[in-house]
Amino acid sequence: MKKSLLIALFLIILVLGGCRPKTDISSQFSDKMTIQVVNPTDLIRRDEVVELPVHRLVSRLPGFNSRAFLVLDNDRELASQAIDRDNDGQAEQILVVLDLLPHQSRTLEILTAPGDQAIPRSYPKRTQATLAIKTGGQFSGEVYQGGTFSDIRFLRVPDHVTDHSEYIRFEGPGWESDRVGYRFYLDWRNAIDVFGKKKPELVLHKVGLDGYESYHHLSDWGMDVLKVGESLGLGSIAMWHDGRAERVADTDSVTCEIVYSGDIESLIRTTYFGWKVGDGSYRLTSELSIRAGSRLTRHDLQVQGDPPNLCTGIVKLADGEWMADDVQEVWSTIATYGKQSLAEDDLGLAVIFRRSDLIRLDADAHSHVAILQPQQGTLTTYFLAAWVQEADGITNKEAFLASLHETTERLSKPVRVDY
């Protein structure tokens, strides 16, 4: 299909979807300002999430109120979300979703109701994060018997919880966009797994209610598609020690929190106290976030104790073709592709990291590994999975590599915001 026809179709989609007409509620917002959002690339950027720091908005619009605002594009309301990572009632950032043509500049209008009043807005929910434990039963040794699952926001993991304790729904927290879902084992394994989805809708609140066996079988929504075993799964964190990737297995205690489960972005924060590797002991905080319309999970890490490295990677599977990717200006990748899903069909897996953080690529018996150097105790990586059975999914290796290249270019060349 010619690029001109693609752009014409994109413009139709842009007019008909992704935003909604301004409603009478806009009359409640008395102050306003405009910003310019610019796409610096040749890419069509669908579902671009634009980050607007609140302090920048306040500098232009002193009465800006993160509890009462609208973002308009030609009098059509765009989906937006106020981000409060500290849960202190003070948003640090506003997220806005929009679509951009190659090198397009868009003028957005931001309206606010000054003061402390709250005017909540709701939009189609395109991400979620969830954590649920059983209540109403009791532990018999390491296994929880009886009870039903209840959603919670915070958990100090009981010391006796281990693999297959049947206490935490799908054995740990889950998070998803309208494209893909993930989970990680909130026990000594601490490895990340993948939920492949056949429908562009949120499903995790309905998954695993009858235990962890059901989602290992193909259903109308999809299934768990990755065999993790003793590996890093996809994007799990570890430390390279004595020739292998040591997962976060031996700790003093662990806490996990659903910081927010939003329409546009959801975030899970996990803190590992007293993580022991060799002769060292470390405190590690992991933040996993996902955004609407994206396969990417962002993994932000903070570590105390001056570790020699942190590492991440991808499970070694017999039918997964290994690829160390094309290098962008800032980000580079490792990836595998092939008939490596538990449905015995094509699955692409990738981990993305900053070039400047890479010490070297290596491998152990279970995983392809990128060994990375934290910068002043912080590290950011990304990972993604693409399953062939997704609605409008990626169907071959070439398309997967093209999508991966586009992803790293978007990371390397973010949209520009002019205030």
C-alpha positions, -999 to 999 in steps of 0.1 A, spaced: 0 0 0 14 34 -10 24 58 18 0 84 5 -29 60 9 -17 50 44 -16 87 54 -51 93 40 -65 63 60 -47 76 90 -63 110 87 -97 93 85 -90 74 117 -77 105 133 -109 123 127 -132 95 136 -114 80 166 -89 86 194 -107 117 208 -142 128 214 -162 160 209 -159 187 235 -188 186 259 -206 213 279 -183 205 308 -157 227 292 -176 257 304 -164 248 339 -128 254 329 -120 291 330 -82 293 323 -64 281 293 -31 279 274 -18 263 242 12 241 234 27 227 202 34 190 199 59 181 171 67 148 156 104 149 146 104 117 126 92 102 93 70 78 113 33 77 117 30 77 155 -2 61 166 -11 63 203 17 86 211 17 94 248 29 129 253 44 138 287 37 172 302 55 180 334 31 199 357 58 224 367 61 235 330 23 239 328 22 259 360 50 282 347 28 292 318 -6 289 336 -1 296 373 -36 285 382 -32 250 366 -50 224 386 -41 188 380 -74 177 395 -95 197 370 -83 200 334 -91 192 298 -68 188 268 -84 197 235 -74 193 199 -95 214 175 -123 214 201 -121 176 205 -112 162 239 -81 140 241 -77 112 267 -54 124 295 -42 112 329 -26 130 359 3 110 373 10 110 410 38 85 416 43 95 452 6 92 461 8 125 479 -21 141 461 3 162 439 5 152 403 40 155 388 30 149 352 1 149 327 -1 123 300 -20 129 268 -27 104 240 -28 115 203 -18 105 168 8 122 147 16 122 110 53 123 99 68 157 110 34 170 120 29 198 144 -3 199 164 -16 227 186 -33 216 218 -54 237 241 -52 230 279 -81 242 300 -81 242 338 -103 252 367 -81 270 392 -82 263 429 -86 230 447 -118 218 431 -118 184 414 -136 178 381 -129 141 373 -128 130 337 -130 94 325 -118 79 292 -118 44 277 -96 23 300 -67 10 280 -43 -2 307 -46 -18 341 -24 -33 369 -37 -58 394 -27 -77 425 -50 -101 443 -46 -125 472 -68 -151 487 -89 -144 517 -113 -165 537 -90 -196 538 -57 -204 556 -22 -215 550 -14 -252 554 24 -250 554 34 -231 522 1 -237 504 -31 -215 509 -62 -237 511 -97 -224 505 -107 -188 501 -113 -165 472 -93 -138 455 -96 -102 466 -79 -72 449 -55 -53 470 -32 -23 464 -3 -32 487 13 -64 500 42 -73 522 48 -107 509 46 -133 537 79 -150 543 66 -185 537 51 -177 502 69 -196 475 62 -209 440 28 -226 437 16 -214 471 -18 -207 455 -20 -174 475 -15 -147 449 -36 -147 417 -14 -157 388 14 -159 414 22 -122 413 10 -88 400 -2 -85 365 -3 -55 341 -15 -50 306 -23 -26 278 -49 -32 251 -22 -50 232 -5 -75 256 -3 -85 292 25 -95 316 30 -109 351 59 -117 374 63 -143 400 63 -126 434 84 -152 451 120 -165 449 118 -168 411 111 -131 404 108 -137 367 85 -120 341 60 -140 320 38 -130 291 1 -131 285 -7 -132 248 -40 -116 239 -63 -123 210 -85 -93 216 -77 -56 220 -93 -54 254 -84 -56 291 -87 -92 305 -65 -97 335 -92 -90 360 -110 -121 347 -79 -143 345 -68 -169 370 -98 -167 393 -99 -205 393 -62 -210 399 -31 -208 377 -39 -239 355 -66 -224 333 -45 -196 317 -20 -221 305 -46 -233 279 -58 -213 249 -91 -195 255 -111 -169 237 -90 -140 252 -56 -157 248 -32 -175 272 1 -175 290 25 -179 260 60 -181 276 79 -209 292 101 -192 318 116 -221 339 149 -211 355 155 -183 330 151 -145 330 118 -149 311 114 -116 294 131 -85 309 135 -99 344 162 -82 366 192 -100 379 229 -96 386 257 -113 366 277 -133 392 300 -163 388 291 -167 351 253 -167 354 224 -143 359 213 -144 395 177 -135 398 163 -116 429 159 -148 449 174 -144 483 159 -114 501 151 -103 537 116 -91 527 96 -79 497 68 -54 493 46 -48 462 23 -19 454 -1 -10 427 8 27 425 -20 34 400 -41 16 374 -50 43 349 -67 47 316 -35 56 299 -7 43 321 -5 18 350 25 13 374 36 -14 398 63 -7 424 82 -36 441 109 -32 468 133 -59 476 151 -55 510 184 -73 516 189 -89 482 219 -111 486 243 -120 458 277 -133 467 291 -112 495 269 -82 488 235 -71 501 214 -46 481 181 -28 483 163 -28 449 132 -9 439 115 -19 406 89 1 388 70 -15 359 48 6 338 28 2 306 9 26 284 -21 25 261 -17 11 226 18 -2 234 35 -36 238 63 -19 258 68 -23 295 92 3 310 114 -10 338 128 17 361 153 5 388 169 21 418 195 1 437 214 8 469 247 -10 478 269 -2 448 264 -34 428 290 -43 401 262 -46 375 226 -53 369 215 -75 341 184 -85 322 176 -107 292 154 -133 274 148 -170 279 167 -193 256 142 -214 237 151 -240 210 129 -224 184 137 -188 192 161 -172 167 186 -149 185 191 -114 171 212 -85 185 197 -55 168 204 -25 149 217 3 171 198 36 173 213 68 186 204 61 222 188 26 225 197 -8 212 181 -43 216 184 -80 220 156 -101 206 144 -136 197 117 -147 172 102 -180 162 78 -207 171 86 -203 208 52 -197 223 34 -223 245 8 -224 217 36 -236 194 34 -206 171 54 -174 164 63 -151 193 87 -122 193 106 -111 224 128 -81 229 147 -62 256 157 -26 249 185 -8 268 206 23 265 238 18 246 257 38 272 247 14 299 259 -18 282 289 -36 297 286 -66 273 263 -92 260 266 -127 274 246 -159 281 242 -186 306 225 -220 304 190 -205 305 191 -169 292 205 -145 266 218 -117 289 226 -80 286 250 -70 314 244 -33 323 260 -6 345 236 14 367 242 51 366 243 66 401 222 37 413 195 40 385 188 20 354 160 20 328 152 -8 304 122 -17 283 108 -51 271 80 -63 248 64 -94 234 45 -97 201 24 -129 196 12 -139 162 -24 -144 174 -29 -108 185 -57 -89 167 -39 -72 137 -7 -87 151 28 -92 138 29 -123 116 66 -128 106 102 -121 116 106 -92 91 76 -74 104 87 -79 140 122 -64 132 106 -35 114 83 -29 144 112 -31 168 132 -7 147 103 18 148 100 13 186 136 22 192 134 52 168 104 65 187 124 61 220 154 77 206 135 106 190 106 116 214 80 141 204 89 178 211 66 199 232 68 237 228 52 257 256 
